[in-house]
Amino acid sequence: MKLRNTIKKISVIIFISLCTFVYPATSAEVKFAQDLEKTLNSGSIEKALALFEKMPAGMEKDTGLQTLKGSLLLSAGKVNDAEKLASELLLKEPKNIDVLALNAMVAKQKGNNAKKLQYLKQIIAIEPNNPEANIELGSEQALKRNYRNARDYYAKALKGDPDNLEALFGHGKMSYYLEKDDDSKQSFNKILELDPHNSQALSYLAKFEAEARQYKKAIEYVLEAVKYDSLNSDYYLDLGTYSRFSGKYADAEKYWKKAVELDPDYFLGYAYLAGLYDEQNKYDLAYEYYKKVVQKNPKYYYAYESVGMFAWYKGNYEESKAAFEEARKANPDNVSYALMVMACQLKMKKLQDMKKYAQSVMKGMDRNSLEFQMVRMYHDQTGDSPVTLKIQNEQSRSKRGKMLFYLALFYDIRGNISLAQKYYGEITEMQGASFFEARLALLLTSPN
């Protein structure tokens, strides 16, 4: 239900308006129509509204022109004036689809969703495949992630207007989410037939190529999209991802930096760069960018994990502690974060703080669990022998690796370097270990 859909009809409205008068249109009426069309084509809403103030008397009651005026008032932010006019027109012609559409737009602008839906349903009752009403209903369902319902509305819109770009895009996007790939591709390819420079259609067709691991073709699609929308940061995020999967790390870095430049407040570009630098063992850069991630998105707790890890490696124990505390807020059942907080407290020689914190962690834990015994060992600063035995008997490879790390860290903090290195070594020899403790063990045993 956008203004452009109303303006698109302006020539037809004016033509019909002039042809429906009992007497031939006067020169003033013809001039008004010509001036209005010219002004609308120039994009000046305020000037178009000014023309209505001097509208010839014979045209003042024309519903089509008054509906257009209501849309212009709405676009100019004069919502109350638009609402008044829309209500008057509705009393006059309660089954006029354009009038109902104007009232729906006013209701939407005022945040009255119930009223908006009421008018849209009235439109659908009169014209089941009305493109604008079905598109609006489809967009509403899409926002609620009811993708199947949204797709059905867009399909109805396409029955009413098979070449409607907005409906085609909505149908293609919903089909993509529903994994109806053939339907999705068909919609996006149809868009390109109608509008070869449509960057969004190009970007979605790139996704299909990437999913098929045809990264070169995916990159070509997105580079084409960038020609027509060079300021869209999402395209550079995609280019970086496809380049990364192609093994082109320098290109990935370049594109992700461009994404960050275009949208410096969005966290994802920083996260991608942090991961890229981490993977390449560029730890200083990785550390820097992980910190930027949490600055931009404090809820992204995975980055806190990496910030805490690198801060520990750098000897910044206060920062490490704060990062793991934030990570634990998001995932309080992850005992690893609690153990890292306790390790930081020990490094900062805050033994009593650590004991108090450990006591709060142990509340509600299974006393027979390995995790409980590890926390208790840190609290008591003793009891490592039974914990070591329990680790050796642990069947879960992931849990065994994590607990080996905290055993090694315990010895490391206490100055028993030989035992610490022994257990760090066992962790680094584990193939495919993805938990952060394995990464930190590798850092702590790597030459500086």
C-alpha positions in Angstrom: 0.0 0.0 0.0 2.6 2.5 -1.1 2.2 6.0 -2.5 3.9 5.0 -5.7 1.1 2.5 -6.4 -1.3 5.5 -6.3 0.9 7.8 -8.3 1.3 5.1 -10.9 -2.4 5.5 -11.7 -2.3 9.3 -11.9 -2.5 9.5 -15.7 -5.4 7.2 -15.7 -7.2 9.0 -12.9 -6.7 12.4 -14.6 -7.8 11.1 -18.0 -11.0 9.5 -16.5 -11.7 12.5 -14.5 -11.6 14.8 -17.5 -13.7 12.5 -19.6 -16.5 12.0 -17.1 -17.6 15.6 -16.9 -21.0 16.3 -18.6 -19.4 19.1 -20.5 -15.9 19.2 -22.2 -13.1 19.9 -19.7 -12.3 23.6 -19.4 -8.8 24.9 -20.2 -8.3 25.4 -16.4 -9.1 21.8 -15.7 -6.8 20.6 -18.5 -4.0 22.8 -17.2 -4.5 21.6 -13.6 -4.3 18.0 -14.7 -1.2 18.6 -16.8 0.5 20.6 -14.0 -0.4 17.9 -11.4 1.0 15.1 -13.5 4.2 17.1 -14.2 4.7 18.0 -10.5 4.1 14.4 -9.4 6.6 13.1 -11.9 9.2 15.5 -10.5 8.6 14.0 -7.0 7.6 17.2 -5.3 4.7 16.3 -2.9 4.4 19.8 -1.3 4.1 21.5 -4.7 1.5 18.9 -5.8 -0.5 19.6 -2.6 -0.3 23.3 -3.3 -1.9 22.7 -6.7 -4.9 21.2 -5.0 -5.5 24.5 -3.2 -6.2 26.0 -6.6 -8.1 23.1 -8.1 -10.9 24.2 -10.5 -14.3 24.0 -8.8 -15.6 21.3 -11.3 -12.9 18.8 -10.2 -13.3 19.2 -6.4 -15.8 16.3 -6.0 -13.8 13.8 -8.1 -13.1 10.8 -5.9 -10.0 9.7 -7.8 -8.3 13.0 -7.4 -9.3 13.4 -3.8 -8.0 9.9 -3.0 -4.7 11.0 -4.6 -4.7 14.1 -2.5 -5.2 11.9 0.6 -2.2 9.8 -0.3 -0.1 12.9 -0.8 -1.2 14.3 2.6 -0.1 11.0 4.2 3.3 11.1 2.5 3.8 14.6 3.6 3.2 13.6 7.2 -0.1 15.4 7.5 -1.8 12.3 8.9 -4.7 14.0 10.6 -5.6 15.9 7.4 -5.3 12.7 5.4 -7.5 10.8 8.0 -10.2 13.5 7.8 -10.3 13.4 4.0 -10.2 9.6 3.9 -13.2 9.4 6.3 -15.2 11.8 4.2 -14.5 9.8 1.0 -15.4 6.5 2.8 -18.8 7.9 3.7 -19.3 8.9 0.1 -18.1 5.7 -1.5 -17.7 2.9 1.1 -17.0 0.2 -1.5 -14.4 2.2 -3.6 -11.2 0.1 -3.5 -8.9 3.1 -3.7 -10.8 4.9 -0.9 -10.5 1.8 1.2 -6.8 1.5 0.4 -6.3 5.1 1.5 -8.1 4.5 4.8 -5.9 1.4 5.3 -2.8 3.4 4.8 -4.0 6.0 7.3 -4.8 3.3 9.8 -1.3 1.8 9.3 0.3 5.2 9.8 -1.5 5.8 13.0 -0.6 2.3 14.3 -4.2 1.1 14.3 -3.6 -2.4 13.0 -7.1 -3.6 13.6 -8.6 -0.9 11.5 -6.0 -1.5 8.8 -6.9 -5.2 8.6 -10.6 -4.3 8.5 -10.1 -2.1 5.4 -7.8 -4.7 3.7 -10.4 -7.5 4.3 -13.1 -5.2 2.7 -10.9 -4.8 -0.3 -10.2 -8.5 -0.6 -13.9 -9.2 -0.3 -14.6 -7.0 -3.3 -11.4 -7.9 -5.3 -9.8 -11.1 -3.9 -6.6 -10.8 -6.0 -6.1 -7.1 -5.3 -2.3 -6.7 -5.5 -1.8 -3.9 -3.0 -4.0 -5.4 -0.3 -2.5 -8.8 -0.7 1.0 -7.4 -0.6 0.3 -5.6 2.6 -1.2 -8.6 4.2 1.7 -10.7 3.0 4.3 -8.3 4.4 2.5 -8.4 7.7 2.6 -12.2 7.8 6.3 -12.1 6.8 7.1 -9.9 9.7 5.5 -12.5 12.0 7.5 -15.2 10.3 4.4 -16.9 9.0 6.1 -17.5 5.7 3.6 -19.9 4.3 0.7 -17.5 4.8 2.8 -14.6 3.5 3.6 -16.6 0.4 -0.1 -17.3 -0.2 -0.9 -13.6 -0.1 1.9 -12.8 -2.5 0.6 -15.5 -4.9 -2.8 -13.9 -4.8 -1.3 -10.5 -5.6 0.4 -12.0 -8.6 -2.9 -13.4 -9.9 -4.1 -9.8 -9.9 -0.8 -8.4 -11.3 1.6 -11.0 -12.6 4.3 -8.4 -13.2 4.1 -6.7 -9.8 7.8 -6.5 -8.7 6.9 -6.2 -5.0 4.7 -9.3 -5.1 7.3 -11.2 -7.1 10.0 -10.3 -4.6 7.8 -11.2 -1.6 6.9 -14.5 -3.2 10.5 -15.3 -4.1 11.7 -14.5 -0.6 9.1 -16.5 1.2 9.7 -19.4 -1.2 13.4 -19.2 -0.4 12.6 -19.4 3.4 10.3 -22.3 2.8 13.0 -24.1 0.7 10.7 -24.0 -2.4 13.8 -23.3 -4.5 12.4 -23.7 -8.0 9.5 -21.3 -7.2 11.9 -18.9 -5.6 14.3 -18.9 -8.6 11.3 -18.5 -11.0 10.2 -15.4 -9.1 13.6 -13.8 -9.0 14.3 -14.6 -12.6 11.0 -13.0 -13.6 12.0 -9.9 -11.7 15.2 -9.7 -13.7 13.2 -10.1 -16.9 11.2 -7.0 -15.9 14.0 -5.1 -14.2 17.5 -6.4 -15.2 19.1 -4.0 -12.7 17.2 -5.3 -9.7 19.9 -5.8 -7.1 17.8 -7.7 -4.6 16.9 -10.4 -7.1 20.5 -10.7 -8.1 21.6 -11.1 -4.5 19.1 -13.9 -3.9 20.1 -15.8 -7.0 23.6 -15.6 -5.7 22.5 -17.4 -2.5 21.4 -20.4 -4.6 24.7 -20.5 -6.3 26.6 -20.3 -3.0 24.4 -23.1 -1.5 25.5 -25.2 -4.5 29.1 -24.2 -3.8 29.3 -22.3 -7.0 31.0 -19.5 -5.3 32.5 -17.9 -8.5 29.0 -17.6 -9.9 27.6 -16.3 -6.6 30.3 -13.6 -6.5 29.5 -12.6 -10.1 25.8 -12.2 -9.2 26.6 -10.0 -6.2 29.1 -7.9 -8.0 26.4 -7.2 -10.5 24.1 -6.2 -7.7 26.7 -3.8 -6.3 26.7 -2.0 -9.7 23.1 -0.9 -9.0 23.2 -0.6 -5.2 26.8 0.2 -4.2 25.9 1.3 -0.7 24.2 -1.9 0.5 26.4 -3.4 3.2 24.6 -6.8 3.1 26.0 -7.3 -0.4 29.6 -6.8 0.9 28.9 -9.2 3.7 27.8 -11.8 1.2 30.8 -11.1 -1.1 33.1 -11.6 1.9 31.4 -14.9 2.8 31.6 -16.3 -0.7 35.2 -15.1 -1.1 36.1 -16.8 2.2 34.5 -20.1 1.1 36.5 -19.7 -2.1 39.7 -19.5 -0.1 40.2 -15.9 -1.1 41.0 -14.5 2.3 42.3 -11.1 1.1 39.1 -10.5 -0.8 37.0 -11.6 2.1 38.8 -9.1 4.3 38.4 -6.3 1.8 34.7 -6.9 1.4 34.0 -7.2 5.1 35.9 -4.0 5.8 33.8 -2.3 3.2 30.6 -3.6 4.9 31.9 -2.2 8.2 32.7 1.1 6.5 29.1 1.3 5.1 27.4 0.3 8.3 29.8 0.9 11.2 27.1 0.2 13.8 26.2 -3.3 12.7 28.1 -6.0 14.5 28.2 -8.8 11.9 31.0 -7.3 9.7 33.2 -7.0 12.8 32.4 -10.6 13.8 33.3 -11.9 10.4 36.6 -10.1 10.4 37.3 -11.3 14.0 36.8 -14.9 12.9 38.9 -14.4 9.8 41.8 -13.0 11.8 41.4 -15.7 14.5 41.5 -18.4 11.8 44.7 -16.9 10.4 46.3 -16.7 13.8 46.4 -12.9 13.7 45.5 -12.8 17.3 46.0 -9.1 18.0 43.5 -8.2 15.2 41.1 -10.9 16.2 41.2 -9.6 19.8 40.6 -6.0 18.6 37.6 -7.0 16.4 36.0 -9.3 19.0 35.9 -6.3 21.3 34.3 -4.2 18.6 31.6 -6.9 18.2 30.5 -6.7 21.8 30.6 -2.9 21.7 28.2 -2.9 18.8 26.1 -5.8 20.1 26.4 -6.5 23.8 24.0 -9.4 23.5 26.3 -11.4 21.2 27.7 -13.6 24.0 29.8 -15.8 21.7 32.1 -12.8 21.2 32.5 -12.3 24.9 33.9 -15.8 25.1 36.6 -14.9 22.6 37.3 -11.5 24.2 37.7 -13.3 27.5 40.0 -15.9 26.0 42.3 -13.4 24.3 42.3 -11.1 27.3 43.5 -14.0 29.4 46.2 -14.8 26.9 47.3 -11.2 27.0 47.3 -11.2 30.8 44.4 -8.7 31.0 42.7 -10.7 33.8 40.2 -8.0 34.8 39.0 -7.7 31.3 38.9 -11.4 30.9 36.8 -11.8 34.1 34.3 -9.1 32.9 33.9 -10.8 29.5 33.3 -14.2 31.0 30.8 -12.8 33.5 28.9 -11.3 30.5 29.0 -14.6 28.7 27.7 -16.4 31.8 24.7 -14.0 32.0 23.6 -15.2 28.6 24.4 -18.9 29.4 24.4 -19.4 33.2 24.5 -23.2 32.9 27.8 -23.1 31.1 30.2 -23.9 34.0 33.2 -23.1 31.8 32.4 -19.4 32.1 32.2 -19.6 35.9 35.5 -21.5 36.1 37.2 -18.8 33.9 35.9 -16.1 36.2 37.3 -18.0 39.2 40.6 -18.4 37.5 40.8 -14.7 36.8 40.1 -14.0 40.5 42.9 -16.3 41.5 45.3 -14.6 39.0 44.4 -11.3 40.6 45.0 -12.8 44.0 41.4 -12.3 45.1 41.1 -15.6 46.9 38.1 -14.7 49.1 36.2 -13.2 46.2 36.8 -16.5 44.3 35.6 -18.6 47.2 32.4 -16.6 47.6 31.8 -16.7 43.8 32.4 -20.5 43.7 29.9 -21.0 46.6 27.2 -19.2 44.5 28.1 -21.4 41.5 27.9 -24.7 43.4 24.4 -24.0 44.6 22.0 -26.3 42.8 24.7 -28.2 41.1 24.8 -32.0 41.1 27.3 -32.8 43.8 28.4 -36.1 42.0 29.1 -34.3 38.7 32.6 -33.7 37.4 31.7 -30.0 37.0 30.8 -29.7 40.6 34.0 -31.4 41.8 36.1 -29.1 39.5 34.4 -26.0 41.0 34.9 -27.4 44.5 38.6 -28.0 43.7 39.1 -24.4 42.8 37.2 -23.3 45.9 39.1 -25.6 48.3 42.4 -25.2 46.4 42.9 -28.9 46.9 41.4 -32.3 45.8 43.0 -32.5 42.4 43.8 -36.2 42.6 40.1 -37.4 42.7 39.2 -34.9 40.0 42.0 -36.2 37.8 40.8 -39.7 38.2 37.2 -38.7 37.4 38.4 -36.9 34.3 40.3 -40.0 33.1 37.1 -42.0 33.4 34.9 -39.5 31.6 33.4 -40.9 28.5 32.3 -37.6 26.9 35.3 -36.5 24.7 34.2 -32.8 24.9 33.6 -32.8 28.6 36.9 -34.6 29.2 38.8 -32.0 27.1 37.2 -29.1 28.9 37.9 -30.4 32.4 41.5 -31.3 31.4 41.9 -27.7 30.5 40.7 -26.5 33.9 42.9 -29.0 35.6 45.9 -27.7 33.6 44.9 -24.1 34.4 44.7 -25.0 38.1 48.3 -26.2 38.0 49.4 -23.3 35.9 48.0 -20.7 38.4 49.7 -22.6 41.3 53.0 -22.6 39.5 53.2 -26.4 38.7 54.2 -25.7 35.1 55.2 -29.2 34.1 51.8 -30.7 35.0 50.0 -27.8 33.4 52.0 -28.4 30.1 51.3 -32.1 30.3 47.5 -31.6 30.4 47.6 -28.7 27.9 49.4 -31.0 25.6 46.7 -33.7 25.9 44.1 -31.1 24.9 46.0 -29.7 21.9 46.4 -33.3 20.6 42.6 -33.8 20.4 41.5 -33.8 16.8 38.7 -31.5 15.8 38.1 -30.0 19.3 36.0 -26.9 18.8 35.5 -25.6 22.4 37.2 -22.4 23.3 39.3 -24.1 26.0 41.1 -26.1 23.2 41.9 -22.8 21.4 43.2 -21.2 24.6 45.3 -24.3 25.4 46.9 -24.0 21.9 47.6 -20.3 22.5 49.1 -20.9 25.9 51.5 -23.6 24.5 52.4 -21.8 21.3 55.7 -19.9 21.0 55.1 -16.2 21.4 
